[in-house]
């Protein structure tokens, strides 16, 4: 599967309910499916990907800079 990494900037209230143990938090760097969701342009001009939590496969680095 093709994977890309990105920073989690927001998530819904029910996100990652099915995950056991460590779950991602806003600010974490994660791996997610390359073709998941869709890309939108934010008011700040940056591109953001809206995707389902099921498309996230791993946490790479915590927001504090600690590797997982």
N, CA, C and O atoms as a DFTB+ gen file, in Angstrom:
272 C
 N C O
     1  1       0.841      -1.189       0.000
     2  2       0.000       0.000       0.000
     3  2       0.880       1.245       0.000
     4  3       1.897       1.290       0.692
     5  1       0.497       2.231      -0.759
     6  2       1.216       3.501      -0.783
     7  2       0.848       4.311       0.454
     8  3      -0.328       4.497       0.765
     9  1       1.856       4.779       1.142
    10  2       1.655       5.560       2.361
    11  2       2.382       6.889       2.248
    12  3       3.422       6.980       1.595
    13  1       1.840       7.911       2.880
    14  2       2.496       9.211       2.971
    15  2       2.420       9.661       4.421
    16  3       1.597       9.168       5.193
    17  1       3.282      10.600       4.785
    18  2       3.216      11.076       6.160
    19  2       2.695      12.495       6.184
    20  3       2.868      13.253       5.230
    21  1       2.060      12.842       7.276
    22  2       1.509      14.175       7.454
    23  2       1.277      14.445       8.925
    24  3       1.340      13.536       9.753
    25  1       1.011      15.684       9.241
    26  2       0.745      16.083      10.619
    27  2      -0.760      16.157      10.831
    28  3      -1.476      16.763      10.034
    29  1      -1.229      15.551      11.889
    30  2      -2.645      15.567      12.230
    31  2      -2.984      16.944      12.801
    32  3      -2.479      17.316      13.860
    33  1      -3.841      17.706      12.102
    34  2      -4.149      19.068      12.544
    35  2      -5.508      19.177      13.222
    36  3      -5.754      20.144      13.943
    37  1      -6.395      18.211      13.010
    38  2      -7.704      18.209      13.660
    39  2      -8.319      16.825      13.517
    40  3      -7.950      16.060      12.627
    41  1      -9.262      16.509      14.405
    42  2      -9.985      15.239      14.291
    43  2     -11.327      15.358      14.986
    44  3     -11.508      16.172      15.891
    45  1     -12.264      14.529      14.546
    46  2     -13.602      14.523      15.117
    47  2     -13.635      13.827      16.469
    48  3     -12.674      13.165      16.861
    49  1     -14.723      13.979      17.163
    50  2     -14.873      13.428      18.511
    51  2     -14.833      11.910      18.590
    52  3     -14.413      11.361      19.608
    53  1     -15.258      11.228      17.548
    54  2     -15.284       9.767      17.561
    55  2     -14.087       9.144      16.854
    56  3     -14.044       7.927      16.674
    57  1     -13.128       9.949      16.456
    58  2     -11.972       9.437      15.718
    59  2     -11.137       8.494      16.573
    60  3     -10.935       8.740      17.762
    61  1     -10.661       7.434      15.978
    62  2      -9.747       6.463      16.565
    63  2     -10.341       5.708      17.753
    64  3      -9.597       5.235      18.612
    65  1     -11.666       5.587      17.815
    66  2     -12.304       4.824      18.889
    67  2     -11.925       3.356      18.845
    68  3     -11.853       2.706      19.888
    69  1     -11.681       2.820      17.649
    70  2     -11.386       1.396      17.490
    71  2      -9.929       1.048      17.753
    72  3      -9.592      -0.133      17.830
    73  1      -9.063       2.032      17.891
    74  2      -7.645       1.780      18.134
    75  2      -7.451       1.289      19.557
    76  3      -8.094       1.775      20.487
    77  1      -6.576       0.339      19.714
    78  2      -6.220      -0.175      21.048
    79  2      -4.885       0.435      21.452
    80  3      -3.985       0.544      20.620
    81  1      -4.741       0.828      22.693
    82  2      -3.472       1.388      23.160
    83  2      -3.300       2.839      22.780
    84  3      -4.198       3.653      22.992
    85  1      -2.148       3.168      22.216
    86  2      -1.796       4.540      21.872
    87  2      -2.623       5.033      20.685
    88  3      -2.680       4.368      19.651
    89  1      -3.264       6.194      20.830
    90  2      -4.013       6.785      19.729
    91  2      -3.391       8.125      19.348
    92  3      -2.790       8.788      20.194
    93  1      -3.526       8.527      18.101
    94  2      -2.948       9.797      17.664
    95  2      -3.622      10.990      18.329
    96  3      -4.793      10.934      18.703
    97  1      -2.869      12.053      18.465
    98  2      -3.373      13.312      18.991
    99  2      -3.019      14.405      17.990
   100  3      -2.118      14.236      17.168
   101  1      -3.727      15.518      18.064
   102  2      -3.431      16.646      17.187
   103  2      -1.972      17.055      17.386
   104  3      -1.512      17.216      18.516
   105  1      -1.264      17.218      16.293
   106  2       0.150      17.576      16.320
   107  2       1.077      16.407      16.050
   108  3       2.258      16.611      15.773
   109  1       0.563      15.178      16.126
   110  2       1.378      13.999      15.852
   111  2       1.620      13.851      14.342
   112  3       0.785      14.248      13.530
   113  1       2.763      13.280      13.983
   114  2       3.062      12.945      12.592
   115  2       2.613      11.506      12.391
   116  3       2.977      10.624      13.168
   117  1       1.818      11.267      11.345
   118  2       1.237       9.942      11.116
   119  2       1.481       9.479       9.678
   120  3       1.747      10.285       8.786
   121  1       1.383       8.146       9.474
   122  2       1.342       7.549       8.140
   123  2      -0.127       7.359       7.796
   124  3      -0.915       6.944       8.647
   125  1      -0.502       7.658       6.559
   126  2      -1.869       7.409       6.121
   127  2      -1.860       7.003       4.648
   128  3      -0.879       7.224       3.937
   129  1      -2.957       6.410       4.206
   130  2      -3.052       5.921       2.830
   131  2      -2.941       7.076       1.837
   132  3      -3.606       8.102       1.985
   133  1      -2.104       6.900       0.835
   134  2      -1.783       7.966      -0.118
   135  2      -3.019       8.507      -0.841
   136  3      -3.114       9.711      -1.078
   137  1      -3.937       7.659      -1.185
   138  2      -5.103       8.090      -1.962
   139  2      -6.369       8.210      -1.112
   140  3      -7.474       8.227      -1.653
   141  1      -6.220       8.293       0.182
   142  2      -7.368       8.377       1.084
   143  2      -7.994       9.773       1.052
   144  3      -7.305      10.770       0.838
   145  1      -9.290       9.825       1.266
   146  2      -9.996      11.089       1.411
   147  2      -9.866      11.992       0.200
   148  3      -9.752      11.533      -0.937
   149  1      -9.887      13.286       0.473
   150  2      -9.735      14.262      -0.603
   151  2      -9.024      15.499      -0.071
   152  3      -9.007      15.749       1.134
   153  1      -8.444      16.263      -0.976
   154  2      -7.643      17.434      -0.618
   155  2      -8.484      18.693      -0.799
   156  3      -9.151      18.872      -1.818
   157  1      -8.439      19.571       0.222
   158  2      -9.124      20.865       0.148
   159  2      -8.113      21.962       0.448
   160  3      -7.129      21.733       1.152
   161  1      -8.355      23.139      -0.081
   162  2      -7.490      24.284       0.196
   163  2      -8.100      25.068       1.351
   164  3      -9.265      25.464       1.296
   165  1      -7.306      25.292       2.400
   166  2      -7.764      26.043       3.558
   167  2      -7.744      27.537       3.302
   168  3      -7.203      27.995       2.296
   169  1      -8.337      28.298       4.216
   170  2      -8.342      29.754       4.102
   171  2      -6.933      30.336       4.144
   172  3      -6.696      31.450       3.676
   173  1      -5.997      29.566       4.713
   174  2      -4.607      30.022       4.791
   175  2      -3.815      29.705       3.520
   176  3      -2.622      30.000       3.445
   177  1      -4.476      29.103       2.516
   178  2      -3.825      28.786       1.251
   179  2      -3.132      27.435       1.224
   180  3      -2.643      27.017       0.174
   181  1      -3.079      26.736       2.365
   182  2      -2.439      25.411       2.427
   183  2      -3.431      24.334       2.004
   184  3      -4.644      24.508       2.118
   185  1      -2.894      23.215       1.513
   186  2      -3.714      22.058       1.169
   187  2      -3.860      21.164       2.394
   188  3      -2.887      20.906       3.102
   189  1      -5.076      20.693       2.638
   190  2      -5.372      19.784       3.742
   191  2      -6.078      18.562       3.191
   192  3      -6.884      18.671       2.267
   193  1      -5.780      17.395       3.753
   194  2      -6.437      16.159       3.333
   195  2      -7.466      15.776       4.388
   196  3      -7.137      15.640       5.566
   197  1      -8.695      15.607       3.965
   198  2      -9.767      15.132       4.831
   199  2      -9.898      13.638       4.600
   200  3     -10.214      13.202       3.493
   201  1      -9.659      12.855       5.634
   202  2      -9.660      11.401       5.484
   203  2     -10.294      10.741       6.700
   204  3     -10.445      11.352       7.757
   205  1     -10.651       9.503       6.524
   206  2     -11.231       8.699       7.587
   207  2     -10.122       8.207       8.517
   208  3      -9.000       7.969       8.068
   209  1     -10.420       8.057       9.784
   210  2      -9.415       7.562      10.737
   211  2      -8.936       6.153      10.390
   212  3      -7.830       5.768      10.769
   213  1      -9.737       5.397       9.691
   214  2      -9.347       4.039       9.287
   215  2      -8.207       4.051       8.268
   216  3      -7.543       3.034       8.071
   217  1      -7.976       5.196       7.619
   218  2      -6.898       5.314       6.636
   219  2      -5.558       5.646       7.277
   220  3      -4.540       5.679       6.587
   221  1      -5.539       5.888       8.558
   222  2      -4.295       6.143       9.286
   223  2      -3.727       4.798       9.720
   224  3      -4.432       3.989      10.323
   225  1      -2.451       4.557       9.416
   226  2      -1.882       3.243       9.721
   227  2      -0.882       3.257      10.873
   228  3      -0.664       2.217      11.496
   229  1      -0.266       4.399      11.177
   230  2       0.726       4.408      12.253
   231  2       1.033       5.834      12.701
   232  3       0.890       6.793      11.941
   233  1       1.454       5.941      13.945
   234  2       1.968       7.202      14.477
   235  2       3.484       7.133      14.325
   236  3       4.115       6.188      14.797
   237  1       4.068       8.132      13.668
   238  2       5.515       8.148      13.458
   239  2       6.223       8.887      14.580
   240  3       7.229       8.426      15.120
   241  1       5.669      10.048      14.917
   242  2       6.321      10.885      15.927
   243  2       5.255      11.643      16.695
   244  3       4.321      12.185      16.104
   245  1       5.395      11.683      18.008
   246  2       4.478      12.427      18.859
   247  2       4.751      13.911      18.725
   248  3       5.847      14.303      18.323
   249  1       3.783      14.738      19.051
   250  2       3.936      16.186      18.897
   251  2       5.071      16.746      19.729
   252  3       5.617      17.796      19.391
   253  1       5.443      16.069      20.814
   254  2       6.540      16.520      21.653
   255  2       7.894      16.206      21.041
   256  3       8.922      16.590      21.600
   257  1       7.920      15.517      19.903
   258  2       9.159      15.183      19.235
   259  2       9.701      13.807      19.570
   260  3      10.786      13.443      19.117
   261  1       8.960      13.035      20.361
   262  2       9.399      11.690      20.736
   263  2       8.989      10.700      19.658
   264  3       7.822      10.679      19.269
   265  1       9.920       9.871      19.155
   266  2       9.539       8.840      18.191
   267  2       8.694       7.771      18.865
   268  3       8.792       7.567      20.075
   269  1       7.866       7.089      18.083
   270  2       7.011       6.032      18.633
   271  2       7.627       4.669      18.464
   272  3       7.036       3.670      18.873
